[in-house]
Amino acid sequence: MFDRKMIPIAVLAFWASHAVAGSVHVSFEWPAGMPASGVARARIQAFRAVGSGDSGAPVEADAGPDGAVVELADGVWWVQASAPGYWSQEADVTVARQAPAGVKLTLWPAASLHGEIVAAGGESLPTSLEVRLNAVLASAGAQPESSLLHARLNCQISKTTWSCVGPAGLFDLRLEAADFAPRYEWGVNLKAAENTDLGRTKLRRAASVFGRAVRKDGADPPGPCRATLQADDQRRGTAESDAESAPADETSLSVPLSPRGYFQLVGMQPGNHVLSIACQGASGLRELRVQADDETRINPPLQLEEQTLEIAVTPNLDPAGQPWRLTVDATAPRLQRIADKASTSADGRWIRRGMMAGTYRVVVSSAGGTAWLQRDFNLRAGGGPLSLHLASAKVAGRVALGTQPVRARLLFFNQAGGEPVTLNSDEDGRFHGVLPIAPDARETTWIVDAHVAQPASERRIAGVSVPTLAGGAWLDLSLPTIAVRGAVHSEEGQPQRSIQVAFEGSSGFRTTTSTDDAGRFEMPVLSPGRYTAVADSPEGASDRTPFEVTDGSESELSLTIHPSMRIPFYVVSNQGPVSDAAVQVWITPGVPRAFARTDQDGRFEVKLQAGTTEVGLTVGAPGYALKLIRMPVSSESDPPQNANTITLAASGGTLVLNLQLPNRTPDTPAAFYLVHNGAIQDARTVAGWGTDQTIASVDGPAVVDAIEPGAYALCLLADPAELWQGALPSEHCRTGSVEPGGTLTLQPR
């Protein structure tokens, strides 16, 4: 049985006949070397072509080795013959009374073929499978002994198997079912009188790419070869996928080529793609657009290129006497890693054949991983070897932190560009090695990053000049010191990240930094002097830790965050709560801790470290006398009456503070403090306190119109801690008493 809708492809012979109208003379042609006497009887079948009148039942007739005459009505007919062990391709013939016709059929030794068939996703199978056969030629341009170059079979599908009869021979097969992507088998030998099993065929409704790759002379490619198809936005690092098992809509597929260069990829996403062919000694590339649910054919075949890339490195070996390592990337027409740290030969050479013309980049590294040279170049026919000349500068030296030699890992960064070079110093701080330089450079400039083992830290030196000397250059590297470094942790020992650490100098200088993810902090530069460090966070604060900075020294601190208490305070007067009062809070040993304003109930709240027993307060509000008070802190849940309560009076005296200091210079390491009953306040801020008109006066005078009566002192000191302890050094303080309604003027000695 054959499909009456198909147009036959076999070579046919038609001629006029003297037979009566409706008579068709069917004759036979036998392949060379097969005499007609080999077949005693053949069977002829004729089917009316679709569209040529009523199809009706087929016309059948027996024929001898020389054929037979078949009576056919007017119209177009398909005629086919069969004989035991033989097969013929169908042929068409037109029958008309005024033009009797004849047809010649070629009988070929027959072979059977079959296989299993399934559909992806459990779809229903079609009823038939079309198999197209293309004869495999012995060599390019050769012709087979017979004239059968192509054949088409209609194979019936029963459940999950298909089978049919066709000609014997060596063929490429295309298996196709309606609406499914075709599948291919290459170089299948169909043997006469045998049943060939083509295995399992999986049908998929998906886009596919079919093609062939050849050498420039049309010959088969130098295998083994592989075809890789990538979506156009993926140009590097793709993994190979099995086209039979890969899911639909892959962005990268890879399959091997047949020995004659044929390939098929199934299941990629539609859109722009890059097809690359990589063989043992040839390669090729083509950009294409894949159509959805259709077959994209590579026509004409992709011609492979066979350029040779040869790289010669001078000197032949790296400074350690080891082969150089080469990393080669194609940069145009697409990005592709060609070689990754491939070793050169003993004579400094590296060769790769089968390359495409284009733009490439090579990075030359020593066996230890140091990159010495990067070069972009064009590969073209007849270009010759790529010669790379490397130069180096010998260095030795000593690295010290302050005055102490240190063990460190030194990374030399060439300021002209390139990868860093790593050298290591020993316990005595001594190091030596080789730095890559340009062949004609007399001097190079480097940045050195030092990873110091003890104390564990990182330092940087910029602008290290390295001269090119025959005997090598000596370098004395003095690493910058870090004034203070350390770590912040919780009471349970957990590192505290993103915590502010403040450094306060005795002269009033204050600067801050923050901890990293490991709870570490550094302050590289601080002027020589005495400092206090404190870590502060919303959850608590550390103890104030003193340290001293001297030239060439480093301080290492460990700060522990103690949870804070939230303590409420109240500001009142004889008339009741005082709202919107301005409050400055001081804690031991005389440090401003917080600034706040009271609410409508006269209340404000301060976070204090656990264990805080007293605070100093400066409190002022419009219509009330400024009050400086030092008072105990009650943290009890049920505090006694009037605990943490400050009472303001409406009347007081006037205080005038002359803040001008004879012969004072901007560098004088001191500040003015106002002291009253153990409470202290920066004297420059008291004028207008609580009235939104506070003036930070440097040249004075500072006038407080109303301040609580009592004894006061104006002191010029570098560190207020001395005042917090209760001692008033007479050489630095002036004292006096404010009387109700009176005026007190204080000025420094």
Secondary structure, DSSP 8 states (H G I E B T S, - for coil): ---TT----S--EEEE--S-TTEEEEEEE--TT--GGG-S-EEEEEEE-TTSS---S-EEEEEBTTBEEEE--SEEEEEEEEETTEEE--EEEEEBTTB-EEEEEEEEEEEEEEEEEEEGGG----SEEEEEEEE--SSTT---SSS--EEEEEEEEETTEEEEEEE-EEEEEEEE-TTS--EEEEEEEE-TT-EEEEEEEEE--S-EEEEEEE-TTS----SSEEEEEEETT--S------TTTS-SSBSEEEEE--TTSEEEEE-B-SEEEEEEEEESS-EEEEEEEE-TTSEEE--S-EE-B-EEEEEEEESSB-TTS-B-EEEEEEEESS-EEEEEEEE--TTSEEEEEEE-SEEEEEEEE-TTS-EEEEEEEEE-TT---EEEE-EEEEEEEEEEETTEE--EEEEEEETTSS--EEEE--TTSEEEEEEEE-TT-SEEEEEEEEEETTTTEEEEEEEEEEE--TT-EEEEEEE---SEEEEEEETT--B--S-EEEEEETTS-EEEEE--TTSEEEE----SEEEEEEEEETTEE---EEEEE-TT--EEEEEEEEEEEEEEEEEEETTEE-TT-EEEEEETTTEEEEEEE--TTSEEEEEEETT--EEEEEEE-TTS-BEEEEEE----SS--TTTTEEE--S--EEEEE----TT--TT---EEEEEETTEEEEGGG-TTTTTT-----SSS-EEEEEE-SEEEEEEEES-THHHHTT---TTTEEEEEE-TT-EEEE---
